Amino acid sequence: MAKIAQAVKRARLALDLPPDVRRRVRLAAARRDMTLQDYVRGALDRELARDAPEALSGTDDPVLADVWSNEADDVYDKA
């Protein structure tokens, strides 16, 4: 029962891939001695890390700039 308490909530994501792409991903994961799931998660994490700073920047998004430009949130700019 301890394992159930430690379980991380996850959502399933299904992707339809052409057979050749699926084969390439499986081979790449095997070369790194990783599961397919770990390989894809790692690839997604790397891409999201590259994209997230741009997507969450107030200078790139005027809507976010208006929302984040206030005295309460200025404390985060000083860090």
mmJSON file of the N, C-alpha and C atoms, coordinates in Angstrom:
{"data_MODEL":{"atom_site":{
"group_PDB":["ATOM","ATOM","ATOM","ATOM","ATOM","ATOM","ATOM","ATOM","ATOM","ATOM","ATOM","ATOM","ATOM","ATOM","ATOM","ATOM","ATOM","ATOM","ATOM","ATOM","ATOM","ATOM","ATOM","ATOM","ATOM","ATOM","ATOM","ATOM","ATOM","ATOM","ATOM","ATOM","ATOM","ATOM","ATOM","ATOM","ATOM","ATOM","ATOM","ATOM","ATOM","ATOM","ATOM","ATOM","ATOM","ATOM","ATOM","ATOM","ATOM","ATOM","ATOM","ATOM","ATOM","ATOM","ATOM","ATOM","ATOM","ATOM","ATOM","ATOM","ATOM","ATOM","ATOM","ATOM","ATOM","ATOM","ATOM","ATOM","ATOM","ATOM","ATOM","ATOM","ATOM","ATOM","ATOM","ATOM","ATOM","ATOM","ATOM","ATOM","ATOM","ATOM","ATOM","ATOM","ATOM","ATOM","ATOM","ATOM","ATOM","ATOM","ATOM","ATOM","ATOM","ATOM","ATOM","ATOM","ATOM","ATOM","ATOM","ATOM","ATOM","ATOM","ATOM","ATOM","ATOM","ATOM","ATOM","ATOM","ATOM","ATOM","ATOM","ATOM","ATOM","ATOM","ATOM","ATOM","ATOM","ATOM","ATOM","ATOM","ATOM","ATOM","ATOM","ATOM","ATOM","ATOM","ATOM","ATOM","ATOM","ATOM","ATOM","ATOM","ATOM","ATOM","ATOM","ATOM","ATOM","ATOM","ATOM","ATOM","ATOM","ATOM","ATOM","ATOM","ATOM","ATOM","ATOM","ATOM","ATOM","ATOM","ATOM","ATOM","ATOM","ATOM","ATOM","ATOM","ATOM","ATOM","ATOM","ATOM","ATOM","ATOM","ATOM","ATOM","ATOM","ATOM","ATOM","ATOM","ATOM","ATOM","ATOM","ATOM","ATOM","ATOM","ATOM","ATOM","ATOM","ATOM","ATOM","ATOM","ATOM","ATOM","ATOM","ATOM","ATOM","ATOM","ATOM","ATOM","ATOM","ATOM","ATOM","ATOM","ATOM","ATOM","ATOM","ATOM","ATOM","ATOM","ATOM","ATOM","ATOM","ATOM","ATOM","ATOM","ATOM","ATOM","ATOM","ATOM","ATOM","ATOM","ATOM","ATOM","ATOM","ATOM","ATOM","ATOM","ATOM","ATOM","ATOM","ATOM","ATOM","ATOM","ATOM","ATOM","ATOM","ATOM","ATOM","ATOM","ATOM","ATOM","ATOM","ATOM","ATOM","ATOM","ATOM","ATOM","ATOM"],
"id":[1,2,3,4,5,6,7,8,9,10,11,12,13,14,15,16,17,18,19,20,21,22,23,24,25,26,27,28,29,30,31,32,33,34,35,36,37,38,39,40,41,42,43,44,45,46,47,48,49,50,51,52,53,54,55,56,57,58,59,60,61,62,63,64,65,66,67,68,69,70,71,72,73,74,75,76,77,78,79,80,81,82,83,84,85,86,87,88,89,90,91,92,93,94,95,96,97,98,99,100,101,102,103,104,105,106,107,108,109,110,111,112,113,114,115,116,117,118,119,120,121,122,123,124,125,126,127,128,129,130,131,132,133,134,135,136,137,138,139,140,141,142,143,144,145,146,147,148,149,150,151,152,153,154,155,156,157,158,159,160,161,162,163,164,165,166,167,168,169,170,171,172,173,174,175,176,177,178,179,180,181,182,183,184,185,186,187,188,189,190,191,192,193,194,195,196,197,198,199,200,201,202,203,204,205,206,207,208,209,210,211,212,213,214,215,216,217,218,219,220,221,222,223,224,225,226,227,228,229,230,231,232,233,234,235,236,237],
"type_symbol":["N","C","C","N","C","C","N","C","C","N","C","C","N","C","C","N","C","C","N","C","C","N","C","C","N","C","C","N","C","C","N","C","C","N","C","C","N","C","C","N","C","C","N","C","C","N","C","C","N","C","C","N","C","C","N","C","C","N","C","C","N","C","C","N","C","C","N","C","C","N","C","C","N","C","C","N","C","C","N","C","C","N","C","C","N","C","C","N","C","C","N","C","C","N","C","C","N","C","C","N","C","C","N","C","C","N","C","C","N","C","C","N","C","C","N","C","C","N","C","C","N","C","C","N","C","C","N","C","C","N","C","C","N","C","C","N","C","C","N","C","C","N","C","C","N","C","C","N","C","C","N","C","C","N","C","C","N","C","C","N","C","C","N","C","C","N","C","C","N","C","C","N","C","C","N","C","C","N","C","C","N","C","C","N","C","C","N","C","C","N","C","C","N","C","C","N","C","C","N","C","C","N","C","C","N","C","C","N","C","C","N","C","C","N","C","C","N","C","C","N","C","C","N","C","C","N","C","C","N","C","C","N","C","C","N","C","C"],
"label_atom_id":["N","CA","C","N","CA","C","N","CA","C","N","CA","C","N","CA","C","N","CA","C","N","CA","C","N","CA","C","N","CA","C","N","CA","C","N","CA","C","N","CA","C","N","CA","C","N","CA","C","N","CA","C","N","CA","C","N","CA","C","N","CA","C","N","CA","C","N","CA","C","N","CA","C","N","CA","C","N","CA","C","N","CA","C","N","CA","C","N","CA","C","N","CA","C","N","CA","C","N","CA","C","N","CA","C","N","CA","C","N","CA","C","N","CA","C","N","CA","C","N","CA","C","N","CA","C","N","CA","C","N","CA","C","N","CA","C","N","CA","C","N","CA","C","N","CA","C","N","CA","C","N","CA","C","N","CA","C","N","CA","C","N","CA","C","N","CA","C","N","CA","C","N","CA","C","N","CA","C","N","CA","C","N","CA","C","N","CA","C","N","CA","C","N","CA","C","N","CA","C","N","CA","C","N","CA","C","N","CA","C","N","CA","C","N","CA","C","N","CA","C","N","CA","C","N","CA","C","N","CA","C","N","CA","C","N","CA","C","N","CA","C","N","CA","C","N","CA","C","N","CA","C","N","CA","C","N","CA","C","N","CA","C","N","CA","C","N","CA","C","N","CA","C","N","CA","C"],
"label_alt_id":[null,null,null,null,null,null,null,null,null,null,null,null,null,null,null,null,null,null,null,null,null,null,null,null,null,null,null,null,null,null,null,null,null,null,null,null,null,null,null,null,null,null,null,null,null,null,null,null,null,null,null,null,null,null,null,null,null,null,null,null,null,null,null,null,null,null,null,null,null,null,null,null,null,null,null,null,null,null,null,null,null,null,null,null,null,null,null,null,null,null,null,null,null,null,null,null,null,null,null,null,null,null,null,null,null,null,null,null,null,null,null,null,null,null,null,null,null,null,null,null,null,null,null,null,null,null,null,null,null,null,null,null,null,null,null,null,null,null,null,null,null,null,null,null,null,null,null,null,null,null,null,null,null,null,null,null,null,null,null,null,null,null,null,null,null,null,null,null,null,null,null,null,null,null,null,null,null,null,null,null,null,null,null,null,null,null,null,null,null,null,null,null,null,null,null,null,null,null,null,null,null,null,null,null,null,null,null,null,null,null,null,null,null,null,null,null,null,null,null,null,null,null,null,null,null,null,null,null,null,null,null,null,null,null,null,null,null],
"label_comp_id":["MET","MET","MET","ALA","ALA","ALA","LYS","LYS","LYS","ILE","ILE","ILE","ALA","ALA","ALA","GLN","GLN","GLN","ALA","ALA","ALA","VAL","VAL","VAL","LYS","LYS","LYS","ARG","ARG","ARG","ALA","ALA","ALA","ARG","ARG","ARG","LEU","LEU","LEU","ALA","ALA","ALA","LEU","LEU","LEU","ASP","ASP","ASP","LEU","LEU","LEU","PRO","PRO","PRO","PRO","PRO","PRO","ASP","ASP","ASP","VAL","VAL","VAL","ARG","ARG","ARG","ARG","ARG","ARG","ARG","ARG","ARG","VAL","VAL","VAL","ARG","ARG","ARG","LEU","LEU","LEU","ALA","ALA","ALA","ALA","ALA","ALA","ALA","ALA","ALA","ARG","ARG","ARG","ARG","ARG","ARG","ASP","ASP","ASP","MET","MET","MET","THR","THR","THR","LEU","LEU","LEU","GLN","GLN","GLN","ASP","ASP","ASP","TYR","TYR","TYR","VAL","VAL","VAL","ARG","ARG","ARG","GLY","GLY","GLY","ALA","ALA","ALA","LEU","LEU","LEU","ASP","ASP","ASP","ARG","ARG","ARG","GLU","GLU","GLU","LEU","LEU","LEU","ALA","ALA","ALA","ARG","ARG","ARG","ASP","ASP","ASP","ALA","ALA","ALA","PRO","PRO","PRO","GLU","GLU","GLU","ALA","ALA","ALA","LEU","LEU","LEU","SER","SER","SER","GLY","GLY","GLY","THR","THR","THR","ASP","ASP","ASP","ASP","ASP","ASP","PRO","PRO","PRO","VAL","VAL","VAL","LEU","LEU","LEU","ALA","ALA","ALA","ASP","ASP","ASP","VAL","VAL","VAL","TRP","TRP","TRP","SER","SER","SER","ASN","ASN","ASN","GLU","GLU","GLU","ALA","ALA","ALA","ASP","ASP","ASP","ASP","ASP","ASP","VAL","VAL","VAL","TYR","TYR","TYR","ASP","ASP","ASP","LYS","LYS","LYS","ALA","ALA","ALA"],
"label_asym_id":["A","A","A","A","A","A","A","A","A","A","A","A","A","A","A","A","A","A","A","A","A","A","A","A","A","A","A","A","A","A","A","A","A","A","A","A","A","A","A","A","A","A","A","A","A","A","A","A","A","A","A","A","A","A","A","A","A","A","A","A","A","A","A","A","A","A","A","A","A","A","A","A","A","A","A","A","A","A","A","A","A","A","A","A","A","A","A","A","A","A","A","A","A","A","A","A","A","A","A","A","A","A","A","A","A","A","A","A","A","A","A","A","A","A","A","A","A","A","A","A","A","A","A","A","A","A","A","A","A","A","A","A","A","A","A","A","A","A","A","A","A","A","A","A","A","A","A","A","A","A","A","A","A","A","A","A","A","A","A","A","A","A","A","A","A","A","A","A","A","A","A","A","A","A","A","A","A","A","A","A","A","A","A","A","A","A","A","A","A","A","A","A","A","A","A","A","A","A","A","A","A","A","A","A","A","A","A","A","A","A","A","A","A","A","A","A","A","A","A","A","A","A","A","A","A","A","A","A","A","A","A","A","A","A","A","A","A"],
"label_entity_id":["1","1","1","1","1","1","1","1","1","1","1","1","1","1","1","1","1","1","1","1","1","1","1","1","1","1","1","1","1","1","1","1","1","1","1","1","1","1","1","1","1","1","1","1","1","1","1","1","1","1","1","1","1","1","1","1","1","1","1","1","1","1","1","1","1","1","1","1","1","1","1","1","1","1","1","1","1","1","1","1","1","1","1","1","1","1","1","1","1","1","1","1","1","1","1","1","1","1","1","1","1","1","1","1","1","1","1","1","1","1","1","1","1","1","1","1","1","1","1","1","1","1","1","1","1","1","1","1","1","1","1","1","1","1","1","1","1","1","1","1","1","1","1","1","1","1","1","1","1","1","1","1","1","1","1","1","1","1","1","1","1","1","1","1","1","1","1","1","1","1","1","1","1","1","1","1","1","1","1","1","1","1","1","1","1","1","1","1","1","1","1","1","1","1","1","1","1","1","1","1","1","1","1","1","1","1","1","1","1","1","1","1","1","1","1","1","1","1","1","1","1","1","1","1","1","1","1","1","1","1","1","1","1","1","1","1","1"],
"label_seq_id":[1,1,1,2,2,2,3,3,3,4,4,4,5,5,5,6,6,6,7,7,7,8,8,8,9,9,9,10,10,10,11,11,11,12,12,12,13,13,13,14,14,14,15,15,15,16,16,16,17,17,17,18,18,18,19,19,19,20,20,20,21,21,21,22,22,22,23,23,23,24,24,24,25,25,25,26,26,26,27,27,27,28,28,28,29,29,29,30,30,30,31,31,31,32,32,32,33,33,33,34,34,34,35,35,35,36,36,36,37,37,37,38,38,38,39,39,39,40,40,40,41,41,41,42,42,42,43,43,43,44,44,44,45,45,45,46,46,46,47,47,47,48,48,48,49,49,49,50,50,50,51,51,51,52,52,52,53,53,53,54,54,54,55,55,55,56,56,56,57,57,57,58,58,58,59,59,59,60,60,60,61,61,61,62,62,62,63,63,63,64,64,64,65,65,65,66,66,66,67,67,67,68,68,68,69,69,69,70,70,70,71,71,71,72,72,72,73,73,73,74,74,74,75,75,75,76,76,76,77,77,77,78,78,78,79,79,79],
"pdbx_PDB_ins_code":[null,null,null,null,null,null,null,null,null,null,null,null,null,null,null,null,null,null,null,null,null,null,null,null,null,null,null,null,null,null,null,null,null,null,null,null,null,null,null,null,null,null,null,null,null,null,null,null,null,null,null,null,null,null,null,null,null,null,null,null,null,null,null,null,null,null,null,null,null,null,null,null,null,null,null,null,null,null,null,null,null,null,null,null,null,null,null,null,null,null,null,null,null,null,null,null,null,null,null,null,null,null,null,null,null,null,null,null,null,null,null,null,null,null,null,null,null,null,null,null,null,null,null,null,null,null,null,null,null,null,null,null,null,null,null,null,null,null,null,null,null,null,null,null,null,null,null,null,null,null,null,null,null,null,null,null,null,null,null,null,null,null,null,null,null,null,null,null,null,null,null,null,null,null,null,null,null,null,null,null,null,null,null,null,null,null,null,null,null,null,null,null,null,null,null,null,null,null,null,null,null,null,null,null,null,null,null,null,null,null,null,null,null,null,null,null,null,null,null,null,null,null,null,null,null,null,null,null,null,null,null,null,null,null,null,null,null],
"Cartn_x":[0.822,0.0,0.86,2.091,2.971,3.232,3.317,3.548,2.398,1.192,0.03,0.099,0.51,0.598,1.672,2.699,3.796,3.573,2.51,2.268,2.084,2.67,2.559,1.381,0.558,-0.567,-0.035,-0.53,-0.093,-1.297,-1.123,-2.137,-1.527,-2.309,-1.833,-1.86,-0.818,-0.717,-0.47,-1.365,-1.223,-0.804,0.175,0.656,0.562,0.069,0.061,1.294,2.192,3.432,3.533,4.166,4.445,5.374,5.25,6.067,7.568,8.065,9.508,9.956,9.124,9.468,9.444,8.437,8.361,9.594,9.999,11.173,12.43,12.58,13.755,13.793,12.636,12.582,12.924,12.373,12.674,14.162,14.769,16.204,17.042,16.664,17.4,17.313,16.141,15.977,16.823,16.816,17.587,19.086,19.545,20.972,21.4,20.484,20.785,20.386,19.963,19.517,18.394,17.433,16.297,15.007,13.973,12.659,12.178,11.256,10.677,10.028,9.329,8.663,9.677,10.767,11.774,12.445,12.691,13.32,12.43,11.153,10.229,10.022,9.887,9.753,10.966,12.158,13.374,13.407,13.032,13.007,12.001,10.836,9.826,10.307,10.927,11.454,12.478,13.385,14.397,13.761,12.803,12.156,11.334,10.638,9.843,10.73,11.888,12.815,13.31,13.478,13.905,12.778,11.546,10.408,9.799,9.795,9.083,9.573,10.876,11.283,10.713,10.651,10.096,8.593,7.921,6.465,6.004,6.844,6.434,7.098,7.551,8.22,7.245,7.205,6.35,6.795,8.081,8.567,8.131,7.915,7.482,5.97,5.258,3.804,3.197,2.642,2.105,0.997,0.236,-0.814,-0.191,0.837,1.525,2.217,2.766,3.427,2.446,1.217,0.205,-0.17,-0.288,-0.679,0.435,1.683,2.798,3.387,3.033,3.605,2.804,3.128,2.472,3.406,3.136,4.017,4.115,3.018,3.02,3.984,4.094,4.964,6.382,6.638,7.978,9.015,8.591,9.522,10.213,9.539,10.131,11.186,11.07,12.051,13.38,13.368,14.566,15.396,14.848,15.564,16.704],
"Cartn_y":[-1.203,0.0,1.259,1.174,2.337,2.837,1.92,2.331,3.161,2.831,3.594,5.016,5.192,6.526,7.355,6.701,7.418,7.62,7.068,7.158,8.604,8.934,10.274,10.282,11.306,11.411,11.796,11.102,11.354,11.364,11.983,11.965,11.261,10.483,9.744,10.65,10.536,11.273,10.25,10.178,9.228,9.986,9.433,10.042,9.027,9.47,8.637,9.005,8.044,8.286,7.357,7.822,6.918,5.799,4.614,3.489,3.765,4.483,4.747,5.666,6.627,7.518,6.735,5.909,5.089,4.193,3.59,2.718,3.503,4.705,5.539,5.931,6.252,6.627,5.424,4.275,3.054,2.718,2.853,2.585,3.577,4.851,5.87,5.588,5.201,4.87,3.651,2.648,1.433,1.733,2.601,2.966,3.6,4.287,4.928,4.053,2.825,1.883,2.498,3.101,3.748,3.109,3.233,2.823,3.87,3.481,4.412,5.58,5.267,6.302,7.293,6.806,7.707,8.558,7.96,8.697,9.844,9.541,10.57,11.648,11.241,12.249,13.169,12.595,13.403,14.379,13.897,14.765,15.9,15.577,16.616,17.605,17.11,18.003,18.977,18.481,19.354,20.414,20.021,20.989,22.007,21.548,22.48,23.453,23.0,23.895,24.989,24.632,25.638,26.59,26.107,26.926,27.735,27.196,27.825,29.233,29.493,30.878,31.904,31.571,32.5,32.648,31.55,31.577,32.295,32.315,32.908,34.256,34.905,36.186,37.332,38.251,39.416,40.324,40.295,41.151,40.627,39.316,38.733,38.715,38.829,38.726,39.914,40.887,42.084,41.791,40.741,40.391,39.994,39.157,38.761,39.949,40.842,42.024,42.836,42.996,43.742,43.032,41.726,40.952,40.954,40.793,40.65,41.978,43.051,44.342,44.969,44.562,45.129,44.997,45.762,45.785,44.437,43.687,42.388,41.42,41.489,40.56,41.103,42.351,42.904,42.138,41.486,40.733,39.635,39.081,38.027,38.574,39.84,40.443,40.708,40.779,41.085,39.832,38.654,37.403,37.141],
"Cartn_z":[0.0,0.0,0.0,0.442,0.448,-0.969,-1.916,-3.291,-3.829,-3.444,-3.894,-3.367,-2.13,-1.539,-2.226,-2.748,-3.388,-4.885,-5.399,-6.844,-7.272,-8.399,-8.959,-9.927,-9.806,-10.739,-12.106,-13.112,-14.476,-15.398,-16.524,-17.578,-18.785,-19.455,-20.625,-21.85,-22.654,-23.909,-25.005,-25.959,-27.065,-28.314,-29.016,-30.244,-31.374,-32.506,-33.702,-34.514,-34.67,-35.393,-36.589,-37.637,-38.749,-38.251,-38.808,-38.338,-38.347,-39.349,-39.396,-38.26,-37.876,-36.761,-35.455,-35.284,-34.073,-33.965,-35.064,-35.071,-34.699,-35.253,-34.938,-33.466,-32.906,-31.49,-30.611,-30.964,-30.191,-30.256,-31.435,-31.57,-30.771,-30.817,-30.059,-28.561,-28.09,-26.669,-26.31,-27.165,-26.898,-26.863,-27.754,-27.767,-26.448,-25.806,-24.519,-23.333,-23.638,-22.609,-21.767,-22.456,-21.806,-22.299,-21.498,-21.979,-22.978,-23.813,-24.765,-24.026,-22.951,-22.159,-21.579,-21.009,-20.433,-21.509,-22.662,-23.755,-24.228,-24.446,-24.932,-23.87,-22.611,-21.545,-21.499,-21.624,-21.617,-22.783,-23.956,-25.131,-24.943,-24.416,-24.165,-23.112,-22.054,-21.01,-21.581,-22.432,-23.033,-23.911,-24.738,-25.626,-24.84,-23.825,-23.019,-22.255,-21.801,-21.102,-22.044,-23.308,-24.289,-24.635,-24.684,-25.098,-23.962,-22.762,-21.645,-21.319,-21.283,-20.941,-21.91,-23.194,-24.175,-23.997,-23.725,-23.615,-22.363,-21.344,-20.076,-19.808,-20.82,-20.658,-20.887,-19.944,-20.089,-21.211,-21.558,-22.643,-24.002,-24.092,-25.362,-25.509,-24.408,-24.445,-23.713,-24.436,-23.796,-22.791,-23.012,-22.054,-20.725,-20.791,-19.559,-18.907,-19.702,-19.142,-18.312,-18.81,-18.052,-16.763,-16.837,-15.659,-14.622,-15.061,-14.136,-13.678,-14.322,-13.962,-12.821,-11.608,-10.428,-9.228,-8.183,-7.022,-6.324,-6.286,-5.614,-6.28,-7.591,-8.314,-8.512,-8.137,-8.288,-7.469,-6.413,-5.566,-6.377,-7.384,-8.192,-9.145,-9.528,-10.412,-9.702,-8.378,-7.601,-7.327,-7.588,-7.27,-8.208],
"occupancy":[1.0,1.0,1.0,1.0,1.0,1.0,1.0,1.0,1.0,1.0,1.0,1.0,1.0,1.0,1.0,1.0,1.0,1.0,1.0,1.0,1.0,1.0,1.0,1.0,1.0,1.0,1.0,1.0,1.0,1.0,1.0,1.0,1.0,1.0,1.0,1.0,1.0,1.0,1.0,1.0,1.0,1.0,1.0,1.0,1.0,1.0,1.0,1.0,1.0,1.0,1.0,1.0,1.0,1.0,1.0,1.0,1.0,1.0,1.0,1.0,1.0,1.0,1.0,1.0,1.0,1.0,1.0,1.0,1.0,1.0,1.0,1.0,1.0,1.0,1.0,1.0,1.0,1.0,1.0,1.0,1.0,1.0,1.0,1.0,1.0,1.0,1.0,1.0,1.0,1.0,1.0,1.0,1.0,1.0,1.0,1.0,1.0,1.0,1.0,1.0,1.0,1.0,1.0,1.0,1.0,1.0,1.0,1.0,1.0,1.0,1.0,1.0,1.0,1.0,1.0,1.0,1.0,1.0,1.0,1.0,1.0,1.0,1.0,1.0,1.0,1.0,1.0,1.0,1.0,1.0,1.0,1.0,1.0,1.0,1.0,1.0,1.0,1.0,1.0,1.0,1.0,1.0,1.0,1.0,1.0,1.0,1.0,1.0,1.0,1.0,1.0,1.0,1.0,1.0,1.0,1.0,1.0,1.0,1.0,1.0,1.0,1.0,1.0,1.0,1.0,1.0,1.0,1.0,1.0,1.0,1.0,1.0,1.0,1.0,1.0,1.0,1.0,1.0,1.0,1.0,1.0,1.0,1.0,1.0,1.0,1.0,1.0,1.0,1.0,1.0,1.0,1.0,1.0,1.0,1.0,1.0,1.0,1.0,1.0,1.0,1.0,1.0,1.0,1.0,1.0,1.0,1.0,1.0,1.0,1.0,1.0,1.0,1.0,1.0,1.0,1.0,1.0,1.0,1.0,1.0,1.0,1.0,1.0,1.0,1.0,1.0,1.0,1.0,1.0,1.0,1.0,1.0,1.0,1.0,1.0,1.0,1.0],
"B_iso_or_equiv":[0.0,0.0,0.0,0.0,0.0,0.0,0.0,0.0,0.0,0.0,0.0,0.0,0.0,0.0,0.0,0.0,0.0,0.0,0.0,0.0,0.0,0.0,0.0,0.0,0.0,0.0,0.0,0.0,0.0,0.0,0.0,0.0,0.0,0.0,0.0,0.0,0.0,0.0,0.0,0.0,0.0,0.0,0.0,0.0,0.0,0.0,0.0,0.0,0.0,0.0,0.0,0.0,0.0,0.0,0.0,0.0,0.0,0.0,0.0,0.0,0.0,0.0,0.0,0.0,0.0,0.0,0.0,0.0,0.0,0.0,0.0,0.0,0.0,0.0,0.0,0.0,0.0,0.0,0.0,0.0,0.0,0.0,0.0,0.0,0.0,0.0,0.0,0.0,0.0,0.0,0.0,0.0,0.0,0.0,0.0,0.0,0.0,0.0,0.0,0.0,0.0,0.0,0.0,0.0,0.0,0.0,0.0,0.0,0.0,0.0,0.0,0.0,0.0,0.0,0.0,0.0,0.0,0.0,0.0,0.0,0.0,0.0,0.0,0.0,0.0,0.0,0.0,0.0,0.0,0.0,0.0,0.0,0.0,0.0,0.0,0.0,0.0,0.0,0.0,0.0,0.0,0.0,0.0,0.0,0.0,0.0,0.0,0.0,0.0,0.0,0.0,0.0,0.0,0.0,0.0,0.0,0.0,0.0,0.0,0.0,0.0,0.0,0.0,0.0,0.0,0.0,0.0,0.0,0.0,0.0,0.0,0.0,0.0,0.0,0.0,0.0,0.0,0.0,0.0,0.0,0.0,0.0,0.0,0.0,0.0,0.0,0.0,0.0,0.0,0.0,0.0,0.0,0.0,0.0,0.0,0.0,0.0,0.0,0.0,0.0,0.0,0.0,0.0,0.0,0.0,0.0,0.0,0.0,0.0,0.0,0.0,0.0,0.0,0.0,0.0,0.0,0.0,0.0,0.0,0.0,0.0,0.0,0.0,0.0,0.0,0.0,0.0,0.0,0.0,0.0,0.0,0.0,0.0,0.0,0.0,0.0,0.0],
"pdbx_formal_charge":[null,null,null,null,null,null,null,null,null,null,null,null,null,null,null,null,null,null,null,null,null,null,null,null,null,null,null,null,null,null,null,null,null,null,null,null,null,null,null,null,null,null,null,null,null,null,null,null,null,null,null,null,null,null,null,null,null,null,null,null,null,null,null,null,null,null,null,null,null,null,null,null,null,null,null,null,null,null,null,null,null,null,null,null,null,null,null,null,null,null,null,null,null,null,null,null,null,null,null,null,null,null,null,null,null,null,null,null,null,null,null,null,null,null,null,null,null,null,null,null,null,null,null,null,null,null,null,null,null,null,null,null,null,null,null,null,null,null,null,null,null,null,null,null,null,null,null,null,null,null,null,null,null,null,null,null,null,null,null,null,null,null,null,null,null,null,null,null,null,null,null,null,null,null,null,null,null,null,null,null,null,null,null,null,null,null,null,null,null,null,null,null,null,null,null,null,null,null,null,null,null,null,null,null,null,null,null,null,null,null,null,null,null,null,null,null,null,null,null,null,null,null,null,null,null,null,null,null,null,null,null,null,null,null,null,null,null],
"auth_seq_id":[1,1,1,2,2,2,3,3,3,4,4,4,5,5,5,6,6,6,7,7,7,8,8,8,9,9,9,10,10,10,11,11,11,12,12,12,13,13,13,14,14,14,15,15,15,16,16,16,17,17,17,18,18,18,19,19,19,20,20,20,21,21,21,22,22,22,23,23,23,24,24,24,25,25,25,26,26,26,27,27,27,28,28,28,29,29,29,30,30,30,31,31,31,32,32,32,33,33,33,34,34,34,35,35,35,36,36,36,37,37,37,38,38,38,39,39,39,40,40,40,41,41,41,42,42,42,43,43,43,44,44,44,45,45,45,46,46,46,47,47,47,48,48,48,49,49,49,50,50,50,51,51,51,52,52,52,53,53,53,54,54,54,55,55,55,56,56,56,57,57,57,58,58,58,59,59,59,60,60,60,61,61,61,62,62,62,63,63,63,64,64,64,65,65,65,66,66,66,67,67,67,68,68,68,69,69,69,70,70,70,71,71,71,72,72,72,73,73,73,74,74,74,75,75,75,76,76,76,77,77,77,78,78,78,79,79,79],
"auth_comp_id":["MET","MET","MET","ALA","ALA","ALA","LYS","LYS","LYS","ILE","ILE","ILE","ALA","ALA","ALA","GLN","GLN","GLN","ALA","ALA","ALA","VAL","VAL","VAL","LYS","LYS","LYS","ARG","ARG","ARG","ALA","ALA","ALA","ARG","ARG","ARG","LEU","LEU","LEU","ALA","ALA","ALA","LEU","LEU","LEU","ASP","ASP","ASP","LEU","LEU","LEU","PRO","PRO","PRO","PRO","PRO","PRO","ASP","ASP","ASP","VAL","VAL","VAL","ARG","ARG","ARG","ARG","ARG","ARG","ARG","ARG","ARG","VAL","VAL","VAL","ARG","ARG","ARG","LEU","LEU","LEU","ALA","ALA","ALA","ALA","ALA","ALA","ALA","ALA","ALA","ARG","ARG","ARG","ARG","ARG","ARG","ASP","ASP","ASP","MET","MET","MET","THR","THR","THR","LEU","LEU","LEU","GLN","GLN","GLN","ASP","ASP","ASP","TYR","TYR","TYR","VAL","VAL","VAL","ARG","ARG","ARG","GLY","GLY","GLY","ALA","ALA","ALA","LEU","LEU","LEU","ASP","ASP","ASP","ARG","ARG","ARG","GLU","GLU","GLU","LEU","LEU","LEU","ALA","ALA","ALA","ARG","ARG","ARG","ASP","ASP","ASP","ALA","ALA","ALA","PRO","PRO","PRO","GLU","GLU","GLU","ALA","ALA","ALA","LEU","LEU","LEU","SER","SER","SER","GLY","GLY","GLY","THR","THR","THR","ASP","ASP","ASP","ASP","ASP","ASP","PRO","PRO","PRO","VAL","VAL","VAL","LEU","LEU","LEU","ALA","ALA","ALA","ASP","ASP","ASP","VAL","VAL","VAL","TRP","TRP","TRP","SER","SER","SER","ASN","ASN","ASN","GLU","GLU","GLU","ALA","ALA","ALA","ASP","ASP","ASP","ASP","ASP","ASP","VAL","VAL","VAL","TYR","TYR","TYR","ASP","ASP","ASP","LYS","LYS","LYS","ALA","ALA","ALA"],
"auth_asym_id":["A","A","A","A","A","A","A","A","A","A","A","A","A","A","A","A","A","A","A","A","A","A","A","A","A","A","A","A","A","A","A","A","A","A","A","A","A","A","A","A","A","A","A","A","A","A","A","A","A","A","A","A","A","A","A","A","A","A","A","A","A","A","A","A","A","A","A","A","A","A","A","A","A","A","A","A","A","A","A","A","A","A","A","A","A","A","A","A","A","A","A","A","A","A","A","A","A","A","A","A","A","A","A","A","A","A","A","A","A","A","A","A","A","A","A","A","A","A","A","A","A","A","A","A","A","A","A","A","A","A","A","A","A","A","A","A","A","A","A","A","A","A","A","A","A","A","A","A","A","A","A","A","A","A","A","A","A","A","A","A","A","A","A","A","A","A","A","A","A","A","A","A","A","A","A","A","A","A","A","A","A","A","A","A","A","A","A","A","A","A","A","A","A","A","A","A","A","A","A","A","A","A","A","A","A","A","A","A","A","A","A","A","A","A","A","A","A","A","A","A","A","A","A","A","A","A","A","A","A","A","A","A","A","A","A","A","A"],
"auth_atom_id":["N","CA","C","N","CA","C","N","CA","C","N","CA","C","N","CA","C","N","CA","C","N","CA","C","N","CA","C","N","CA","C","N","CA","C","N","CA","C","N","CA","C","N","CA","C","N","CA","C","N","CA","C","N","CA","C","N","CA","C","N","CA","C","N","CA","C","N","CA","C","N","CA","C","N","CA","C","N","CA","C","N","CA","C","N","CA","C","N","CA","C","N","CA","C","N","CA","C","N","CA","C","N","CA","C","N","CA","C","N","CA","C","N","CA","C","N","CA","C","N","CA","C","N","CA","C","N","CA","C","N","CA","C","N","CA","C","N","CA","C","N","CA","C","N","CA","C","N","CA","C","N","CA","C","N","CA","C","N","CA","C","N","CA","C","N","CA","C","N","CA","C","N","CA","C","N","CA","C","N","CA","C","N","CA","C","N","CA","C","N","CA","C","N","CA","C","N","CA","C","N","CA","C","N","CA","C","N","CA","C","N","CA","C","N","CA","C","N","CA","C","N","CA","C","N","CA","C","N","CA","C","N","CA","C","N","CA","C","N","CA","C","N","CA","C","N","CA","C","N","CA","C","N","CA","C","N","CA","C","N","CA","C","N","CA","C","N","CA","C","N","CA","C","N","CA","C"],
"pdbx_PDB_model_num":[1,1,1,1,1,1,1,1,1,1,1,1,1,1,1,1,1,1,1,1,1,1,1,1,1,1,1,1,1,1,1,1,1,1,1,1,1,1,1,1,1,1,1,1,1,1,1,1,1,1,1,1,1,1,1,1,1,1,1,1,1,1,1,1,1,1,1,1,1,1,1,1,1,1,1,1,1,1,1,1,1,1,1,1,1,1,1,1,1,1,1,1,1,1,1,1,1,1,1,1,1,1,1,1,1,1,1,1,1,1,1,1,1,1,1,1,1,1,1,1,1,1,1,1,1,1,1,1,1,1,1,1,1,1,1,1,1,1,1,1,1,1,1,1,1,1,1,1,1,1,1,1,1,1,1,1,1,1,1,1,1,1,1,1,1,1,1,1,1,1,1,1,1,1,1,1,1,1,1,1,1,1,1,1,1,1,1,1,1,1,1,1,1,1,1,1,1,1,1,1,1,1,1,1,1,1,1,1,1,1,1,1,1,1,1,1,1,1,1,1,1,1,1,1,1,1,1,1,1,1,1,1,1,1,1,1,1]
}}}
